[in-house]
Amino acid sequence: MGFTSRVSNGKGLIWGAILFIVAAITSLVIGIMGFTGEKKSLDEAFVSGLGGGEIVSGVPAYGSSSYALKVKHTVKSIPVGNDYYFYICSEDEDSLLAVRAPKDFGKNFDEEFRNYKNIRIKGKVKRMSYETRTSLNSDEIVVGDRYIDLLSTRMSILWIITGVLGVVCIVLFILANRSRQYDDSYSEASGSKVMNAVLAGGFIAFSFLFIYVLAHI
């Protein structure tokens, strides 16, 4: 029974390590990919619509002064942040698009919805979830099934930070294990305790960031 238990624990650690490595590499890839995409002006987007993966930039003539939709994110009932969606409108007032933006984005537009601060936006085009699409589209308002993510740069940076943190944890874990193999007294040394504390802190930070960016993907 003891041998079987040790084998099961060993397999669990191996699979856990594999999942951790995959999560770290995936974070890096997602972060880097967030900066790639075909460039498109906002005026073109109003005319031809939004294509997946495009990076749209421009100055919207009009926009909603308050968010049209607030989406709460939770993990096992623990809140991990909110997303806010706004409408922006073309100068001829014929075309509407949706954007995900910071909560105070609406302050750039006055009572008549004009962009009185002349704010310029930039973000990557993403596809809405079913719930978001249903909430933002109605008989009177049609914005399609894609939105411009004005948070894409910030989120891509967070993805990269998460991935780098994961890679650092992996490297430190490998170095710590090699030290234990070649130095019998390493486990009792003060350096080992510091390394364990750094690894524990790094793992907690990685887990928190990974959950956060995953919830806001």
Accessible surface in RSA format (square Angstrom, percent):
REM  Atomic radii and reference values for relative SASA: ProtOr
REM  Chains: A
REM  Algorithm: Lee & Richards
REM  Probe-radius: 1.40
REM  Slices: 20
REM RES _ NUM      All-atoms   Total-Side   Main-Chain    Non-polar    All polar
REM                ABS   REL    ABS   REL    ABS   REL    ABS   REL    ABS   REL
RES MET A   1   201.81 104.5 162.03 107.2  39.78  94.7 128.66 109.4  73.15  96.9
RES GLY A   2    42.35  52.2   0.00   N/A  42.35  52.2  32.73  89.8   9.61  21.5
RES PHE A   3   142.73  71.4 138.86  86.0   3.86  10.1 138.86  84.2   3.86  11.1
RES THR A   4    86.40  61.5  84.26  85.4   2.15   5.1  58.53  78.6  27.88  42.1
RES SER A   5    56.64  47.9  49.65  66.3   6.99  16.1  30.03  64.0  26.61  37.3
RES ARG A   6   158.61  66.6 149.30  76.1   9.31  22.2  72.15  98.6  86.46  52.4
RES VAL A   7    58.32  38.4  50.76  46.0   7.57  18.2  57.50  50.0   0.83   2.2
RES SER A   8    64.49  54.5  53.42  71.3  11.07  25.5  33.35  71.0  31.14  43.6
RES ASN A   9    92.99  64.1  86.36  83.5   6.64  16.0  25.26  60.8  67.73  65.5
RES GLY A  10    27.32  33.7   0.00   N/A  27.32  33.7  26.54  72.8   0.78   1.8
RES LYS A  11   126.75  61.8 125.49  77.0   1.26   3.0  70.79  63.7  55.95  59.6
RES GLY A  12    44.38  54.7   0.00   N/A  44.38  54.7  34.95  95.9   9.43  21.1
RES LEU A  13   137.02  76.3 129.21  92.4   7.81  19.6 131.63  92.4   5.39  14.5
RES ILE A  14   107.05  60.9 103.86  77.4   3.19   7.7 106.98  77.0   0.07   0.2
RES TRP A  15   159.28  63.9 159.28  77.1   0.00   0.0 134.22  71.6  25.06  40.7
RES GLY A  16    35.76  44.1   0.00   N/A  35.76  44.1  29.25  80.3   6.50  14.6
RES ALA A  17    47.54  43.7  37.87  58.4   9.68  22.0  45.56  64.2   1.98   5.3
RES ILE A  18    72.89  41.5  72.27  53.8   0.61   1.5  72.88  52.5   0.00   0.0
RES LEU A  19   119.18  66.4 115.43  82.6   3.75   9.4 115.73  81.3   3.45   9.3
RES PHE A  20    33.54  16.8  28.86  17.9   4.69  12.2  33.12  20.1   0.43   1.2
RES ILE A  21    67.61  38.5  67.61  50.4   0.00   0.0  67.61  48.7   0.00   0.0
RES VAL A  22    80.43  52.9  79.11  71.6   1.32   3.2  80.43  69.9   0.00   0.0
RES ALA A  23    17.45  16.0  13.91  21.5   3.54   8.0  17.34  24.4   0.10   0.3
RES ALA A  24     0.00   0.0   0.00   0.0   0.00   0.0   0.00   0.0   0.00   0.0
RES ILE A  25    93.46  53.2  93.46  69.6   0.00   0.0  93.46  67.3   0.00   0.0
RES THR A  26    54.85  39.0  51.25  52.0   3.60   8.6  40.17  53.9  14.69  22.2
RES SER A  27     0.00   0.0   0.00   0.0   0.00   0.0   0.00   0.0   0.00   0.0
RES LEU A  28    43.86  24.4  43.86  31.4   0.00   0.0  43.86  30.8   0.00   0.0
RES VAL A  29    79.32  52.2  77.85  70.5   1.48   3.6  79.32  68.9   0.00   0.0
RES ILE A  30    52.75  30.0  48.40  36.1   4.35  10.5  50.64  36.5   2.11   5.7
RES GLY A  31     0.00   0.0   0.00   N/A   0.00   0.0   0.00   0.0   0.00   0.0
RES ILE A  32   100.62  57.3  99.10  73.8   1.52   3.7 100.18  72.1   0.44   1.2
RES MET A  33   107.17  55.5 107.13  70.9   0.04   0.1  80.24  68.2  26.92  35.7
RES GLY A  34    16.19  20.0   0.00   N/A  16.19  20.0  10.36  28.4   5.84  13.1
RES PHE A  35    92.81  46.4  73.99  45.8  18.82  49.0  76.11  46.1  16.70  47.8
RES THR A  36    62.01  44.1  57.68  58.5   4.34  10.3  57.81  77.6   4.21   6.4
RES GLY A  37    32.53  40.1   0.00   N/A  32.53  40.1  18.54  50.9  13.99  31.3
RES GLU A  38   128.09  73.5 111.58  84.4  16.51  39.3  46.35  89.6  81.74  66.7
RES LYS A  39   136.13  66.4 116.27  71.3  19.86  47.3  85.89  77.3  50.24  53.5
RES LYS A  40    32.52  15.9  26.36  16.2   6.16  14.7  20.18  18.2  12.34  13.1
RES SER A  41    47.95  40.5  42.20  56.3   5.76  13.3  40.52  86.3   7.43  10.4
RES LEU A  42     2.22   1.2   1.76   1.3   0.46   1.2   1.76   1.2   0.46   1.3
RES ASP A  43   106.77  74.8 103.03 102.5   3.75   8.9  31.78  74.8  75.00  74.8
RES GLU A  44    95.56  54.9  90.33  68.3   5.24  12.5  37.62  72.8  57.94  47.3
RES ALA A  45     0.21   0.2   0.00   0.0   0.21   0.5   0.00   0.0   0.21   0.5
RES PHE A  46    19.37   9.7   9.18   5.7  10.19  26.5   9.58   5.8   9.79  28.0
RES VAL A  47   135.98  89.5 102.76  93.0  33.22  80.0 108.34  94.1  27.64  75.0
RES SER A  48    82.27  69.5  41.75  55.7  40.52  93.3  49.45 105.3  32.82  46.0
RES GLY A  49    27.66  34.1   0.00   N/A  27.66  34.1  26.09  71.6   1.58   3.5
RES LEU A  50    23.59  13.1   4.17   3.0  19.43  48.8   4.98   3.5  18.61  50.1
RES GLY A  51    23.46  28.9   0.00   N/A  23.46  28.9  22.94  62.9   0.52   1.2
RES GLY A  52    52.38  64.6   0.00   N/A  52.38  64.6  21.21  58.2  31.16  69.8
RES GLY A  53    27.68  34.1   0.00   N/A  27.68  34.1  22.85  62.7   4.83  10.8
RES GLU A  54    21.74  12.5  21.66  16.4   0.09   0.2   5.24  10.1  16.50  13.5
RES ILE A  55    13.44   7.6  12.28   9.1   1.16   2.8  12.28   8.8   1.16   3.1
RES VAL A  56     0.00   0.0   0.00   0.0   0.00   0.0   0.00   0.0   0.00   0.0
RES SER A  57    28.73  24.3  27.38  36.5   1.35   3.1   4.20   8.9  24.53  34.4
RES GLY A  58     8.00   9.9   0.00   N/A   8.00   9.9   8.00  21.9   0.00   0.0
RES VAL A  59    60.33  39.7  38.64  35.0  21.69  52.3  38.64  33.6  21.69  58.8
RES PRO A  60     0.18   0.1   0.00   0.0   0.18   0.6   0.10   0.1   0.08   0.5
RES ALA A  61    30.58  28.1  14.79  22.8  15.79  35.9  23.92  33.7   6.66  17.6
RES TYR A  62    50.14  23.4  50.14  28.5   0.00   0.0  19.29  14.5  30.84  38.0
RES GLY A  63     4.30   5.3   0.00   N/A   4.30   5.3   4.22  11.6   0.09   0.2
RES SER A  64    21.14  17.9  16.58  22.1   4.56  10.5  19.21  40.9   1.93   2.7
RES SER A  65    50.08  42.3  32.87  43.9  17.21  39.6  12.54  26.7  37.53  52.6
RES SER A  66    77.35  65.4  70.57  94.2   6.78  15.6  42.87  91.3  34.48  48.3
RES TYR A  67    83.92  39.2  69.31  39.4  14.61  38.0  38.33  28.8  45.59  56.2
RES ALA A  68    45.55  41.9   6.37   9.8  39.17  89.1  15.98  22.5  29.56  78.3
RES LEU A  69    32.90  18.3  30.05  21.5   2.85   7.2  32.90  23.1   0.00   0.0
RES LYS A  70    75.70  36.9  54.03  33.2  21.67  51.6  17.10  15.4  58.59  62.4
RES VAL A  71    39.89  26.2  37.18  33.7   2.71   6.5  39.89  34.7   0.00   0.0
RES LYS A  72   149.44  72.9 125.12  76.8  24.32  57.9  67.39  60.7  82.05  87.4
RES HIS A  73    34.78  19.0  31.48  21.9   3.30   8.5  21.38  22.0  13.40  15.6
RES THR A  74    81.73  58.1  55.46  56.2  26.27  62.6  26.78  36.0  54.95  83.1
RES VAL A  75    55.69  36.6  52.41  47.4   3.28   7.9  55.67  48.4   0.01   0.0
RES LYS A  76   188.81  92.1 153.28  94.0  35.53  84.6 114.35 102.9  74.46  79.3
RES SER A  77   105.18  88.9  74.06  98.8  31.11  71.7  40.96  87.2  64.22  90.0
RES ILE A  78   113.42  64.5 111.41  83.0   2.01   4.8 113.42  81.7   0.00   0.0
RES PRO A  79   105.10  76.6  89.31  81.4  15.80  57.4  89.32  73.7  15.78  98.1
RES VAL A  80    22.22  14.6  13.09  11.9   9.13  22.0  22.22  19.3   0.00   0.0
RES GLY A  81    31.08  38.3   0.00   N/A  31.08  38.3  25.02  68.7   6.06  13.6
RES ASN A  82    57.63  39.7  39.24  37.9  18.39  44.3   1.20   2.9  56.43  54.5
RES ASP A  83     4.36   3.1   3.71   3.7   0.65   1.5   0.75   1.8   3.61   3.6
RES TYR A  84    21.44  10.0  21.24  12.1   0.20   0.5  14.10  10.6   7.34   9.0
RES TYR A  85    14.16   6.6  14.16   8.1   0.00   0.0   0.00   0.0  14.16  17.5
RES PHE A  86     0.49   0.2   0.49   0.3   0.00   0.0   0.49   0.3   0.00   0.0
RES TYR A  87    32.00  14.9  31.96  18.2   0.05   0.1  23.79  17.9   8.21  10.1
RES ILE A  88     0.29   0.2   0.00   0.0   0.29   0.7   0.29   0.2   0.00   0.0
RES CYS A  89    18.45  14.0  18.45  20.6   0.00   0.0   7.83  19.8  10.63  11.5
RES SER A  90    11.13   9.4  10.01  13.4   1.12   2.6  11.13  23.7   0.00   0.0
RES GLU A  91   142.34  81.7 127.56  96.5  14.78  35.2  41.71  80.7 100.62  82.2
RES ASP A  92    97.86  68.5  70.22  69.9  27.64  65.3  43.95 103.4  53.91  53.8
RES GLU A  93   114.40  65.7  90.46  68.4  23.94  57.0  21.29  41.2  93.12  76.0
RES ASP A  94   121.82  85.3  83.88  83.5  37.93  89.7  26.13  61.5  95.69  95.4
RES SER A  95    32.13  27.2  27.55  36.8   4.58  10.5  10.41  22.2  21.72  30.4
RES LEU A  96    58.31  32.5  46.19  33.0  12.12  30.5  46.19  32.4  12.12  32.6
RES LEU A  97    11.30   6.3  11.30   8.1   0.00   0.0  11.30   7.9   0.00   0.0
RES ALA A  98     0.02   0.0   0.00   0.0   0.02   0.0   0.00   0.0   0.02   0.0
RES VAL A  99     0.00   0.0   0.00   0.0   0.00   0.0   0.00   0.0   0.00   0.0
RES ARG A 100     1.88   0.8   1.88   1.0   0.00   0.0   0.01   0.0   1.87   1.1
RES ALA A 101     0.77   0.7   0.00   0.0   0.77   1.7   0.00   0.0   0.77   2.0
RES PRO A 102    60.42  44.0  52.63  48.0   7.79  28.3  60.42  49.9   0.00   0.0
RES LYS A 103   129.84  63.3 115.47  70.8  14.37  34.2  63.68  57.3  66.16  70.5
RES ASP A 104    80.20  56.2  72.92  72.6   7.27  17.2  19.83  46.7  60.36  60.2
RES PHE A 105     8.20   4.1   5.24   3.2   2.96   7.7   8.20   5.0   0.00   0.0
RES GLY A 106     2.87   3.5   0.00   N/A   2.87   3.5   1.89   5.2   0.98   2.2
RES LYS A 107   143.95  70.2 133.59  82.0  10.36  24.7  89.38  80.4  54.57  58.1
RES ASN A 108    18.96  13.1  18.96  18.3   0.00   0.0   0.00   0.0  18.96  18.3
RES PHE A 109     7.78   3.9   0.00   0.0   7.78  20.2   0.00   0.0   7.78  22.3
RES ASP A 110    25.26  17.7  19.21  19.1   6.05  14.3  19.38  45.6   5.88   5.9
RES GLU A 111   157.36  90.3 133.33 100.9  24.04  57.2  72.24 139.7  85.13  69.5
RES GLU A 112   107.73  61.8  95.71  72.4  12.02  28.6  40.16  77.7  67.56  55.2
RES PHE A 113   106.55  53.3 106.55  66.0   0.00   0.0 106.55  64.6   0.00   0.0
RES ARG A 114   119.52  50.2 119.52  60.9   0.00   0.0  38.18  52.2  81.34  49.3
RES ASN A 115    17.33  12.0   3.11   3.0  14.22  34.3   3.38   8.1  13.95  13.5
RES TYR A 116   129.20  60.3  93.10  53.0  36.09  93.9  78.11  58.7  51.09  63.0
RES LYS A 117   114.25  55.7  85.76  52.6  28.49  67.8  52.02  46.8  62.24  66.3
RES ASN A 118   107.60  74.2  96.34  93.1  11.26  27.1  24.80  59.7  82.80  80.0
RES ILE A 119    51.85  29.5  45.37  33.8   6.47  15.6  51.85  37.3   0.00   0.0
RES ARG A 120   155.79  65.4 131.79  67.2  24.00  57.1  55.11  75.3 100.68  61.0
RES ILE A 121     5.28   3.0   1.17   0.9   4.11   9.9   5.28   3.8   0.00   0.0
RES LYS A 122   122.31  59.7 109.05  66.9  13.26  31.6  58.02  52.2  64.29  68.5
RES GLY A 123     2.15   2.7   0.00   N/A   2.15   2.7   2.15   5.9   0.00   0.0
RES LYS A 124    28.58  13.9  28.22  17.3   0.36   0.9  14.55  13.1  14.03  14.9
RES VAL A 125     3.51   2.3   0.00   0.0   3.51   8.5   0.00   0.0   3.51   9.5
RES LYS A 126    55.61  27.1  50.49  31.0   5.12  12.2  42.70  38.4  12.91  13.8
RES ARG A 127   139.09  58.4 115.24  58.7  23.85  56.8  53.79  73.5  85.30  51.7
RES MET A 128     7.33   3.8   0.00   0.0   7.33  17.4   0.75   0.6   6.57   8.7
RES SER A 129    59.67  50.4  43.09  57.5  16.59  38.2  47.84 101.9  11.83  16.6
RES TYR A 130   146.57  68.4 140.46  79.9   6.11  15.9  97.92  73.6  48.64  60.0
RES GLU A 131   120.50  69.2 116.23  87.9   4.26  10.2  67.21 130.0  53.29  43.5
RES THR A 132     7.93   5.6   7.46   7.6   0.47   1.1   0.87   1.2   7.07  10.7
RES ARG A 133    78.62  33.0  78.52  40.0   0.10   0.2  20.03  27.4  58.59  35.5
RES THR A 134    78.53  55.9  62.67  63.5  15.86  37.8  65.75  88.3  12.78  19.3
RES SER A 135    67.80  57.3  32.60  43.5  35.20  81.1  16.30  34.7  51.50  72.1
RES LEU A 136     1.36   0.8   0.43   0.3   0.93   2.3   0.77   0.5   0.59   1.6
RES ASN A 137    35.60  24.5  24.67  23.8  10.93  26.3  22.79  54.8  12.81  12.4
RES SER A 138    56.70  47.9  36.82  49.1  19.87  45.8  47.04 100.2   9.66  13.5
RES ASP A 139   144.25 101.0 107.89 107.4  36.35  86.0  30.22  71.1 114.02 113.7
RES GLU A 140   152.25  87.4 116.19  87.9  36.06  85.9  67.77 131.1  84.48  69.0
RES ILE A 141    51.45  29.3  51.05  38.0   0.41   1.0  51.45  37.1   0.00   0.0
RES VAL A 142   106.24  69.9  90.08  81.6  16.16  38.9  90.08  78.3  16.16  43.8
RES VAL A 143    11.28   7.4   0.00   0.0  11.28  27.2   4.20   3.6   7.09  19.2
RES GLY A 144    36.06  44.5   0.00   N/A  36.06  44.5  35.10  96.3   0.96   2.2
RES ASP A 145    44.63  31.3  42.78  42.6   1.85   4.4   9.06  21.3  35.57  35.5
RES ARG A 146    57.64  24.2  56.73  28.9   0.91   2.2   3.67   5.0  53.97  32.7
RES TYR A 147     8.47   4.0   8.47   4.8   0.00   0.0   1.91   1.4   6.56   8.1
RES ILE A 148     0.00   0.0   0.00   0.0   0.00   0.0   0.00   0.0   0.00   0.0
RES ASP A 149     0.00   0.0   0.00   0.0   0.00   0.0   0.00   0.0   0.00   0.0
RES LEU A 150    32.02  17.8  10.95   7.8  21.07  53.0  10.95   7.7  21.07  56.7
RES LEU A 151    15.97   8.9  15.20  10.9   0.77   1.9  15.97  11.2   0.00   0.0
RES SER A 152     7.35   6.2   6.60   8.8   0.75   1.7   1.92   4.1   5.43   7.6
RES THR A 153    71.22  50.7  68.50  69.4   2.72   6.5  47.34  63.6  23.88  36.1
RES ARG A 154   122.59  51.5 118.49  60.4   4.10   9.8  60.68  82.9  61.91  37.5
RES MET A 155     6.53   3.4   6.53   4.3   0.00   0.0   5.01   4.3   1.52   2.0
RES SER A 156     6.16   5.2   5.78   7.7   0.37   0.9   0.27   0.6   5.89   8.3
RES ILE A 157    81.93  46.6  81.57  60.8   0.37   0.9  81.91  59.0   0.03   0.1
RES LEU A 158    37.65  21.0  37.65  26.9   0.00   0.0  37.65  26.4   0.00   0.0
RES TRP A 159     9.18   3.7   9.18   4.4   0.00   0.0   4.38   2.3   4.80   7.8
RES ILE A 160    49.93  28.4  49.93  37.2   0.00   0.0  49.93  36.0   0.00   0.0
RES ILE A 161    83.41  47.5  80.58  60.0   2.82   6.8  82.75  59.6   0.66   1.8
RES THR A 162     0.00   0.0   0.00   0.0   0.00   0.0   0.00   0.0   0.00   0.0
RES GLY A 163     0.00   0.0   0.00   N/A   0.00   0.0   0.00   0.0   0.00   0.0
RES VAL A 164    74.77  49.2  73.98  67.0   0.79   1.9  74.77  65.0   0.00   0.0
RES LEU A 165    44.31  24.7  42.17  30.2   2.14   5.4  44.18  31.0   0.13   0.4
RES GLY A 166     0.00   0.0   0.00   N/A   0.00   0.0   0.00   0.0   0.00   0.0
RES VAL A 167    55.87  36.8  55.87  50.6   0.00   0.0  55.87  48.5   0.00   0.0
RES VAL A 168    67.54  44.4  65.77  59.5   1.77   4.3  67.54  58.7   0.00   0.0
RES CYS A 169     8.61   6.5   7.68   8.6   0.93   2.2   5.51  14.0   3.10   3.3
RES ILE A 170    33.35  19.0  30.40  22.6   2.96   7.1  33.35  24.0   0.00   0.0
RES VAL A 171    71.80  47.2  71.19  64.5   0.61   1.5  71.74  62.3   0.06   0.2
RES LEU A 172    40.17  22.4  40.17  28.7   0.00   0.0  40.17  28.2   0.00   0.0
RES PHE A 173   106.23  53.1 106.23  65.8   0.00   0.0 106.23  64.4   0.00   0.0
RES ILE A 174    90.53  51.5  88.79  66.1   1.73   4.2  90.48  65.2   0.05   0.1
RES LEU A 175    89.13  49.6  87.74  62.8   1.39   3.5  88.03  61.8   1.10   3.0
RES ALA A 176     0.17   0.2   0.00   0.0   0.17   0.4   0.17   0.2   0.00   0.0
RES ASN A 177    51.14  35.3  50.25  48.6   0.89   2.1  13.85  33.3  37.29  36.0
RES ARG A 178   127.69  53.6 127.25  64.9   0.44   1.0  26.73  36.5 100.95  61.2
RES SER A 179    40.83  34.5  32.88  43.9   7.94  18.3  12.52  26.7  28.31  39.7
RES ARG A 180    82.53  34.7  68.83  35.1  13.70  32.6  38.00  51.9  44.53  27.0
RES GLN A 181   131.48  73.5  98.46  72.0  33.02  78.6  39.48  84.0  92.00  69.8
RES TYR A 182   167.78  78.3 131.33  74.7  36.45  94.8  99.14  74.5  68.63  84.6
RES ASP A 183    64.66  45.3  60.16  59.9   4.50  10.7  20.02  47.1  44.64  44.5
RES ASP A 184   143.08 100.2 111.92 111.4  31.16  73.7  42.49 100.0 100.59 100.3
RES SER A 185    71.83  60.7  65.21  87.0   6.62  15.3  47.95 102.1  23.88  33.5
RES TYR A 186    28.49  13.3  28.02  15.9   0.46   1.2  25.83  19.4   2.66   3.3
RES SER A 187    60.33  51.0  46.12  61.5  14.22  32.8  28.90  61.5  31.44  44.0
RES GLU A 188   142.65  81.9 124.40  94.1  18.25  43.5  50.94  98.5  91.71  74.9
RES ALA A 189    42.09  38.7  32.45  50.1   9.63  21.9  42.04  59.2   0.05   0.1
RES SER A 190    88.13  74.5  79.60 106.2   8.53  19.7  46.92  99.9  41.22  57.7
RES GLY A 191    40.59  50.1   0.00   N/A  40.59  50.1  33.95  93.2   6.64  14.9
RES SER A 192     1.78   1.5   1.62   2.2   0.17   0.4   0.09   0.2   1.69   2.4
RES LYS A 193   136.88  66.8 129.76  79.6   7.11  16.9  75.86  68.3  61.01  65.0
RES VAL A 194    95.29  62.7  92.00  83.3   3.29   7.9  95.29  82.8   0.00   0.0
RES MET A 195    42.32  21.9  39.91  26.4   2.41   5.7  39.34  33.4   2.98   3.9
RES ASN A 196    65.71  45.3  60.00  58.0   5.71  13.8  25.75  62.0  39.97  38.6
RES ALA A 197    66.85  61.5  49.36  76.2  17.49  39.8  58.14  81.9   8.71  23.1
RES VAL A 198    76.41  50.3  67.17  60.8   9.24  22.3  74.07  64.4   2.33   6.3
RES LEU A 199    27.01  15.0  24.77  17.7   2.24   5.6  25.36  17.8   1.65   4.4
RES ALA A 200    54.14  49.8  44.79  69.1   9.35  21.3  53.59  75.5   0.56   1.5
RES GLY A 201    37.59  46.4   0.00   N/A  37.59  46.4  31.90  87.5   5.69  12.7
RES GLY A 202    12.33  15.2   0.00   N/A  12.33  15.2  10.22  28.1   2.11   4.7
RES PHE A 203   109.13  54.6 109.13  67.6   0.00   0.0 109.13  66.2   0.00   0.0
RES ILE A 204   118.05  67.2 115.62  86.1   2.43   5.9 117.27  84.4   0.78   2.1
RES ALA A 205    41.32  38.0  34.04  52.5   7.28  16.6  41.07  57.8   0.25   0.7
RES PHE A 206     8.31   4.2   8.31   5.1   0.00   0.0   8.31   5.0   0.00   0.0
RES SER A 207    34.13  28.8  30.55  40.8   3.58   8.3  28.32  60.3   5.82   8.1
RES PHE A 208   132.82  66.4 127.64  79.1   5.17  13.5 131.76  79.9   1.06   3.0
RES LEU A 209    33.85  18.9  33.85  24.2   0.00   0.0  33.85  23.8   0.00   0.0
RES PHE A 210    44.53  22.3  44.53  27.6   0.00   0.0  44.53  27.0   0.00   0.0
RES ILE A 211    71.73  40.8  70.20  52.3   1.53   3.7  70.85  51.0   0.88   2.4
RES TYR A 212    53.44  25.0  53.14  30.2   0.30   0.8  31.03  23.3  22.42  27.6
RES VAL A 213     0.00   0.0   0.00   0.0   0.00   0.0   0.00   0.0   0.00   0.0
RES LEU A 214    87.83  48.9  82.00  58.7   5.82  14.6  82.00  57.6   5.82  15.7
RES ALA A 215    26.30  24.2   5.40   8.3  20.90  47.5  17.80  25.1   8.50  22.5
RES HIS A 216     6.89   3.8   6.27   4.4   0.62   1.6   3.28   3.4   3.62   4.2
RES ILE A 217   112.51  64.0  79.41  59.2  33.10  79.8  86.72  62.4  25.79  70.0
END  Absolute sums over single chains surface
CHAIN  1 A    13091.1      10971.6       2119.5       8479.6       4611.5
END  Absolute sums over all chains
TOTAL         13091.1      10971.6       2119.5       8479.6       4611.5
